[in-house]
Amino acid sequence: MKRIVIGFLAVAFLFPMAIMAEGTKKAANKEVVLKWPCIWVGKDTKAPEVAKLVDEFNAANAGKIKVEIESQPDYDGYEQKIRTSIAAGMVPDIFTIKLNPTTAEYYKSDLLMDFSSELTGAWKDSFKAGTLDQATIGGALKSIPYEIAITPIWYNEDLLKKAGVSYPKTVDEMWTVFDKLKAAGITPASQMTGGTNAWTSMLWFSHFAASLGGPKVWDKPLTDPVFVKAAALLKRMYENNNTTPDAIGGNAGVAGGYYLTAR
């Protein structure tokens, strides 16, 4: 059953040390209940697997530790809730974050547990090389990576064939393909700026920046020429009919809808 425990802890990001310590004093022989405000509930694709992991963990630790999921289906509201909770010193027992320059500031809080001395042996070896280094700031490991994602670029092969082009392999080739698509009456891209994070366009910008600046690009200040060039490339995506007409203000549903309906 040890693997089940490890699997769950790999999903859990942060345990507040202050709350854990207090709970231990009050309940030496009593089951410790850990609250987890969680976005992976309801119709979220991760929900079934997360629920399974929690159930397995609770079964393996019955009478000692129990994790209770608190449903938080509002993604953007969730991030605001975590920021407010940390600012108020009322940190949830378990929560998830996107580790970035903003959330890295959480590491300054003494409420969060440093896993540096706890994460050893087989548990440490179970993580992909380099991921723990990325989660370590100032020698402290106050968050644990739970997944590695690949961001794909979706494209409609039928529309490319209609324009007589193939998938581009370089940025220069991409602009050439865009021009040929437009000549065939096809809008090349579907961007968006609406919602709370301009998700689609943000991903394009991030990949432009990483392609130009390499894997350490996010260690650079935003004034670095790499980010200026990435912004210029993204700006061009919005110019000369390279994207859909309602990209400004459109949300993810609008951007995805164009692709799904082959428009």
C-alpha positions as a Markdown table, in Angstrom:
| # | Residue | x | y | z |
|---|---|---|---|---|
| 1 | Met | 0.0 | 0.0 | 0.0 |
| 2 | Lys | 3.0 | 2.3 | 0.2 |
| 3 | Arg | 2.8 | 3.1 | -3.5 |
| 4 | Ile | -0.8 | 4.4 | -2.9 |
| 5 | Val | 0.4 | 6.8 | -0.3 |
| 6 | Ile | 3.2 | 8.0 | -2.5 |
| 7 | Gly | 0.8 | 8.5 | -5.4 |
| 8 | Phe | -1.5 | 10.7 | -3.4 |
| 9 | Leu | 1.3 | 12.8 | -1.9 |
| 10 | Ala | 2.6 | 13.4 | -5.4 |
| 11 | Val | -0.8 | 14.9 | -6.2 |
| 12 | Ala | -0.9 | 17.0 | -3.1 |
| 13 | Phe | 1.1 | 20.2 | -3.5 |
| 14 | Leu | 1.5 | 21.9 | -0.1 |
| 15 | Phe | 1.0 | 20.9 | 3.5 |
| 16 | Pro | 1.0 | 23.9 | 5.9 |
| 17 | Met | 3.5 | 23.0 | 8.7 |
| 18 | Ala | 1.7 | 25.1 | 11.3 |
| 19 | Ile | -1.6 | 23.4 | 10.9 |
| 20 | Met | -0.1 | 19.9 | 10.7 |
| 21 | Ala | 1.9 | 20.5 | 13.9 |
| 22 | Glu | -1.2 | 21.8 | 15.7 |
| 23 | Gly | -3.3 | 18.8 | 14.6 |
| 24 | Thr | -0.6 | 16.4 | 15.8 |
| 25 | Lys | -0.7 | 17.9 | 19.4 |
| 26 | Lys | -4.5 | 17.7 | 19.6 |
| 27 | Ala | -4.9 | 14.2 | 18.2 |
| 28 | Ala | -2.1 | 11.9 | 19.2 |
| 29 | Asn | -4.3 | 8.8 | 18.8 |
| 30 | Lys | -7.1 | 10.4 | 16.9 |
| 31 | Glu | -7.7 | 10.3 | 13.1 |
| 32 | Val | -6.2 | 13.5 | 11.5 |
| 33 | Val | -8.5 | 15.0 | 8.9 |
| 34 | Leu | -6.9 | 17.0 | 6.1 |
| 35 | Lys | -9.1 | 19.3 | 4.1 |
| 36 | Trp | -8.3 | 19.6 | 0.4 |
| 37 | Pro | -10.1 | 22.4 | -1.6 |
| 38 | Cys | -9.9 | 20.8 | -5.0 |
| 39 | Ile | -10.7 | 21.9 | -8.6 |
| 40 | Trp | -10.7 | 18.3 | -9.9 |
| 41 | Val | -14.3 | 17.6 | -9.2 |
| 42 | Gly | -17.6 | 17.2 | -11.0 |
| 43 | Lys | -17.1 | 17.0 | -14.8 |
| 44 | Asp | -13.4 | 17.7 | -14.7 |
| 45 | Thr | -11.5 | 15.0 | -16.5 |
| 46 | Lys | -9.2 | 14.4 | -13.6 |
| 47 | Ala | -12.0 | 14.1 | -11.1 |
| 48 | Pro | -12.5 | 10.2 | -11.3 |
| 49 | Glu | -8.7 | 9.5 | -10.8 |
| 50 | Val | -8.3 | 12.0 | -8.0 |
| 51 | Ala | -11.3 | 10.6 | -6.2 |
| 52 | Lys | -9.8 | 7.1 | -6.6 |
| 53 | Leu | -6.5 | 8.2 | -5.2 |
| 54 | Val | -8.1 | 9.8 | -2.2 |
| 55 | Asp | -10.2 | 6.8 | -1.5 |
| 56 | Glu | -7.2 | 4.5 | -1.8 |
| 57 | Phe | -5.2 | 6.7 | 0.5 |
| 58 | Asn | -8.0 | 6.9 | 3.1 |
| 59 | Ala | -8.4 | 3.1 | 3.0 |
| 60 | Ala | -4.7 | 2.6 | 3.5 |
| 61 | Asn | -4.6 | 5.0 | 6.4 |
| 62 | Ala | -8.0 | 4.3 | 8.0 |
| 63 | Gly | -8.1 | 5.5 | 11.6 |
| 64 | Lys | -4.9 | 7.6 | 11.2 |
| 65 | Ile | -5.3 | 10.1 | 8.4 |
| 66 | Lys | -8.3 | 11.0 | 6.3 |
| 67 | Val | -8.4 | 13.4 | 3.3 |
| 68 | Glu | -11.6 | 15.2 | 2.6 |
| 69 | Ile | -12.1 | 16.9 | -0.7 |
| 70 | Glu | -13.9 | 20.3 | -0.7 |
| 71 | Ser | -15.4 | 20.9 | -4.1 |
| 72 | Gln | -14.0 | 24.1 | -5.8 |
| 73 | Pro | -15.0 | 23.8 | -9.5 |
| 74 | Asp | -14.3 | 27.5 | -10.3 |
| 75 | Tyr | -10.7 | 27.4 | -11.5 |
| 76 | Asp | -10.1 | 31.2 | -11.4 |
| 77 | Gly | -12.0 | 31.6 | -8.2 |
| 78 | Tyr | -9.8 | 28.8 | -6.7 |
| 79 | Glu | -6.6 | 30.7 | -7.3 |
| 80 | Gln | -8.0 | 33.8 | -5.7 |
| 81 | Lys | -9.2 | 31.8 | -2.7 |
| 82 | Ile | -5.7 | 30.4 | -2.2 |
| 83 | Arg | -4.1 | 33.9 | -2.5 |
| 84 | Thr | -6.5 | 35.3 | 0.0 |
| 85 | Ser | -6.1 | 32.4 | 2.4 |
| 86 | Ile | -2.3 | 32.7 | 2.4 |
| 87 | Ala | -2.5 | 36.4 | 2.9 |
| 88 | Ala | -4.8 | 35.9 | 5.9 |
| 89 | Gly | -2.6 | 33.2 | 7.4 |
| 90 | Met | -5.4 | 30.6 | 7.0 |
| 91 | Val | -3.7 | 28.1 | 4.6 |
| 92 | Pro | -5.7 | 25.0 | 3.5 |
| 93 | Asp | -4.2 | 21.7 | 4.6 |
| 94 | Ile | -3.7 | 20.7 | 0.9 |
| 95 | Phe | -4.0 | 22.7 | -2.2 |
| 96 | Thr | -2.7 | 23.0 | -5.8 |
| 97 | Ile | -1.0 | 25.9 | -7.5 |
| 98 | Lys | 0.6 | 26.7 | -10.9 |
| 99 | Leu | 4.2 | 27.4 | -9.9 |
| 100 | Asn | 5.2 | 30.7 | -11.5 |
| 101 | Pro | 6.8 | 34.0 | -10.3 |
| 102 | Thr | 3.6 | 35.1 | -8.5 |
| 103 | Thr | 3.0 | 31.8 | -6.6 |
| 104 | Ala | 6.7 | 31.4 | -5.9 |
| 105 | Glu | 6.1 | 34.2 | -3.4 |
| 106 | Tyr | 4.2 | 31.7 | -1.3 |
| 107 | Tyr | 7.5 | 30.2 | -0.5 |
| 108 | Lys | 8.2 | 33.1 | 1.8 |
| 109 | Ser | 5.4 | 32.0 | 4.1 |
| 110 | Asp | 6.4 | 30.1 | 7.2 |
| 111 | Leu | 3.0 | 28.4 | 7.1 |
| 112 | Leu | 4.0 | 26.1 | 4.2 |
| 113 | Met | 5.9 | 22.9 | 4.9 |
| 114 | Asp | 9.4 | 22.5 | 3.4 |
| 115 | Phe | 9.7 | 18.9 | 2.0 |
| 116 | Ser | 13.4 | 19.1 | 1.5 |
| 117 | Ser | 14.3 | 16.7 | 4.3 |
| 118 | Glu | 11.2 | 14.5 | 3.9 |
| 119 | Leu | 11.5 | 13.8 | 0.2 |
| 120 | Thr | 14.1 | 11.1 | 0.1 |
| 121 | Gly | 14.7 | 7.6 | -1.2 |
| 122 | Ala | 12.2 | 5.9 | -3.4 |
| 123 | Trp | 9.7 | 8.7 | -3.1 |
| 124 | Lys | 12.3 | 11.2 | -4.4 |
| 125 | Asp | 13.5 | 8.8 | -7.1 |
| 126 | Ser | 9.9 | 8.4 | -8.4 |
| 127 | Phe | 10.0 | 12.0 | -9.8 |
| 128 | Lys | 11.2 | 12.8 | -13.3 |
| 129 | Ala | 14.7 | 14.3 | -13.3 |
| 130 | Gly | 14.7 | 18.0 | -13.0 |
| 131 | Thr | 11.1 | 18.5 | -11.8 |
| 132 | Leu | 12.1 | 18.8 | -8.2 |
| 133 | Asp | 14.8 | 21.3 | -9.0 |
| 134 | Gln | 12.2 | 23.5 | -10.7 |
| 135 | Ala | 10.1 | 23.3 | -7.5 |
| 136 | Thr | 13.0 | 24.2 | -5.3 |
| 137 | Ile | 13.4 | 27.9 | -4.5 |
| 138 | Gly | 16.1 | 29.3 | -2.2 |
| 139 | Gly | 16.9 | 25.7 | -1.1 |
| 140 | Ala | 13.3 | 25.1 | 0.0 |
| 141 | Leu | 10.9 | 22.6 | -1.6 |
| 142 | Lys | 7.5 | 23.9 | -0.6 |
| 143 | Ser | 5.5 | 22.4 | -3.5 |
| 144 | Ile | 5.7 | 19.0 | -5.1 |
| 145 | Pro | 5.1 | 18.5 | -8.9 |
| 146 | Tyr | 2.2 | 16.2 | -9.7 |
| 147 | Glu | 2.1 | 16.1 | -13.5 |
| 148 | Ile | 4.0 | 17.0 | -16.6 |
| 149 | Ala | 1.9 | 18.2 | -19.5 |
| 150 | Ile | 2.5 | 18.5 | -23.2 |
| 151 | Thr | 0.9 | 21.4 | -24.9 |
| 152 | Pro | -0.1 | 20.4 | -28.5 |
| 153 | Ile | -0.9 | 22.5 | -31.5 |
| 154 | Trp | -4.2 | 21.3 | -33.0 |
| 155 | Tyr | -4.5 | 21.8 | -36.8 |
| 156 | Asn | -7.1 | 20.8 | -39.4 |
| 157 | Glu | -5.3 | 18.6 | -42.0 |
| 158 | Asp | -8.2 | 18.9 | -44.4 |
| 159 | Leu | -8.0 | 22.7 | -44.5 |
| 160 | Leu | -4.2 | 22.5 | -45.0 |
| 161 | Lys | -4.7 | 20.2 | -47.9 |
| 162 | Lys | -7.4 | 22.5 | -49.4 |
| 163 | Ala | -4.8 | 25.3 | -49.4 |
| 164 | Gly | -2.1 | 23.0 | -50.8 |
| 165 | Val | 0.2 | 23.3 | -47.8 |
| 166 | Ser | 1.6 | 21.0 | -45.1 |
| 167 | Tyr | 2.2 | 21.6 | -41.4 |
| 168 | Pro | 5.0 | 24.2 | -41.0 |
| 169 | Lys | 8.2 | 23.3 | -39.1 |
| 170 | Thr | 9.5 | 26.8 | -38.5 |
| 171 | Val | 8.0 | 30.2 | -37.7 |
| 172 | Asp | 9.0 | 31.5 | -41.1 |
| 173 | Glu | 7.2 | 28.5 | -42.7 |
| 174 | Met | 4.2 | 29.2 | -40.5 |
| 175 | Trp | 3.8 | 32.8 | -41.9 |
| 176 | Thr | 4.1 | 31.4 | -45.5 |
| 177 | Val | 1.4 | 28.8 | -44.7 |
| 178 | Phe | -0.8 | 31.5 | -43.2 |
| 179 | Asp | -0.6 | 33.6 | -46.4 |
| 180 | Lys | -1.6 | 30.5 | -48.5 |
| 181 | Leu | -4.5 | 29.7 | -46.2 |
| 182 | Lys | -5.8 | 33.2 | -46.4 |
| 183 | Ala | -5.5 | 33.1 | -50.2 |
| 184 | Ala | -7.7 | 30.0 | -50.1 |
| 185 | Gly | -10.3 | 31.8 | -47.9 |
| 186 | Ile | -9.3 | 30.1 | -44.7 |
| 187 | Thr | -8.5 | 32.0 | -41.4 |
| 188 | Pro | -5.2 | 30.6 | -40.3 |
| 189 | Ala | -5.5 | 30.8 | -36.5 |
| 190 | Ser | -8.0 | 31.1 | -33.7 |
| 191 | Gln | -6.7 | 33.3 | -30.8 |
| 192 | Met | -8.5 | 34.7 | -27.8 |
| 193 | Thr | -8.0 | 37.4 | -25.2 |
| 194 | Gly | -11.2 | 37.0 | -23.1 |
| 195 | Gly | -11.9 | 35.1 | -19.9 |
| 196 | Thr | -9.4 | 35.8 | -17.1 |
| 197 | Asn | -6.2 | 34.6 | -18.7 |
| 198 | Ala | -6.2 | 34.7 | -22.5 |
| 199 | Trp | -5.2 | 31.0 | -22.3 |
| 200 | Thr | -4.7 | 30.2 | -25.9 |
| 201 | Ser | -2.7 | 33.3 | -26.7 |
| 202 | Met | -0.7 | 33.0 | -23.5 |
| 203 | Leu | 0.4 | 29.5 | -24.5 |
| 204 | Trp | 1.5 | 30.8 | -27.9 |
| 205 | Phe | 3.5 | 33.6 | -26.3 |
| 206 | Ser | 5.1 | 31.1 | -23.8 |
| 207 | His | 6.2 | 28.8 | -26.6 |
| 208 | Phe | 7.5 | 31.6 | -28.7 |
| 209 | Ala | 9.5 | 32.8 | -25.7 |
| 210 | Ala | 10.8 | 29.3 | -24.8 |
| 211 | Ser | 11.8 | 28.7 | -28.5 |
| 212 | Leu | 13.7 | 31.9 | -28.6 |
| 213 | Gly | 15.2 | 31.9 | -25.1 |
| 214 | Gly | 15.7 | 28.2 | -24.3 |
| 215 | Pro | 14.7 | 26.2 | -21.1 |
| 216 | Lys | 16.0 | 28.9 | -18.7 |
| 217 | Val | 14.0 | 31.7 | -20.4 |
| 218 | Trp | 11.8 | 32.2 | -17.3 |
| 219 | Asp | 14.8 | 33.1 | -15.2 |
| 220 | Lys | 15.1 | 36.3 | -17.3 |
| 221 | Pro | 13.3 | 39.6 | -16.5 |
| 222 | Leu | 10.3 | 40.4 | -18.7 |
| 223 | Thr | 12.3 | 43.3 | -20.1 |
| 224 | Asp | 14.7 | 40.9 | -21.8 |
| 225 | Pro | 14.7 | 41.1 | -25.6 |
| 226 | Val | 13.5 | 37.5 | -25.9 |
| 227 | Phe | 10.1 | 38.5 | -24.4 |
| 228 | Val | 9.8 | 41.5 | -26.6 |
| 229 | Lys | 10.4 | 39.3 | -29.7 |
| 230 | Ala | 7.9 | 36.8 | -28.4 |
| 231 | Ala | 5.3 | 39.6 | -28.0 |
| 232 | Ala | 6.0 | 40.8 | -31.5 |
| 233 | Leu | 5.3 | 37.4 | -32.9 |
| 234 | Leu | 2.1 | 37.1 | -30.9 |
| 235 | Lys | 1.0 | 40.6 | -32.1 |
| 236 | Arg | 1.6 | 39.4 | -35.7 |
| 237 | Met | -0.8 | 36.5 | -35.0 |
| 238 | Tyr | -3.5 | 39.1 | -34.5 |
| 239 | Glu | -2.7 | 41.2 | -37.6 |
| 240 | Asn | -3.6 | 41.0 | -41.3 |
| 241 | Asn | -6.5 | 38.6 | -40.7 |
| 242 | Asn | -4.2 | 35.9 | -39.3 |
| 243 | Thr | -6.8 | 35.1 | -36.6 |
| 244 | Thr | -10.6 | 35.1 | -36.3 |
| 245 | Pro | -12.3 | 38.5 | -36.2 |
| 246 | Asp | -13.6 | 38.1 | -32.7 |
| 247 | Ala | -10.3 | 37.0 | -31.1 |
| 248 | Ile | -10.2 | 40.3 | -29.2 |
| 249 | Gly | -12.6 | 39.6 | -26.3 |
| 250 | Gly | -13.3 | 36.1 | -27.4 |
| 251 | Asn | -12.9 | 33.3 | -24.7 |
| 252 | Ala | -11.6 | 29.8 | -24.9 |
| 253 | Gly | -15.1 | 28.6 | -26.0 |
| 254 | Val | -15.0 | 31.0 | -29.0 |
| 255 | Ala | -11.5 | 30.0 | -30.0 |
| 256 | Gly | -12.1 | 26.3 | -29.7 |
| 257 | Gly | -15.4 | 26.5 | -31.4 |
| 258 | Tyr | -13.9 | 27.8 | -34.6 |
| 259 | Tyr | -11.5 | 24.8 | -34.7 |
| 260 | Leu | -14.1 | 22.2 | -33.8 |
| 261 | Thr | -16.5 | 23.5 | -36.5 |
| 262 | Ala | -13.6 | 23.8 | -39.1 |
| 263 | Arg | -14.3 | 27.5 | -39.6 |
